[in-house]
């Protein structure tokens, strides 16, 4: 059975290769408090966890389909 989706986790894809966690922290932290981003070696995707669902929703709304 499918589980309910998290309301505090965002998957950001299609980032520039070699994107640093500090750059992501700077971009996403203006919307709220972040946990530790999970960034693989290539740096083209990242999993971000916000502490509050409202902050995650706000970040997703403002940064969706942006460079």
N, C-alpha and C positions, 0 to 999 in steps of 0.2 A: 504494500500500500504506500502511496506517496505521502510524504510528510509535509507539514506546513512549512512554507518558506520563511526564512529568517527576515525579520524586519529591520535588522541592524547591520547586515552584511551586504557589501556592494562588490561586484566583480567588474573591474575596469579592464577593458581589452584594447588591443591595437595601439598600445603605447609605443613610443620610439624605442628602438633597441638600446639597451644600456641605461634606461631610466633608473634613477636612484631613489631609494626610499625617502631621502630627505626632500626631494622635489615633490613627491606625492604628499608627504606630510604637510608641506607648505601649502599646496593647492587645496587639499581636502580639510585641513584643520580649521580653516576659517568658517566652516559650517558646524563645527562642534568637536567634541573630544574623541580622539581616535585611539584604538588599541594598536598593537604592533602590526604593521602591514606585512602580509605574506607575499614576498616577491621572489620568483624564481631567478636563476642565473641570467637568463636572456633578458629579462626585464620588459617583456612585451605584454604581460598581464599581471594583475595584482588583485589580491583579495583584501579589502579594507573592512574593518569592523568598527562601527561607531558605538558609543556607549548608550545612546538614546535613539529610538526609532524615528522620532521626529527630525533629528539631525541628519540621519541617513536619507530620509525621504527628501529633505531640502537639498542636500548635496546632489542627489541623483537628478532631481528636477532641474537644477541650475547647470549641471555639467554634462548632461546627456547630449550626445552628438556634437560635442565641442572638441577643439584641438587642445 
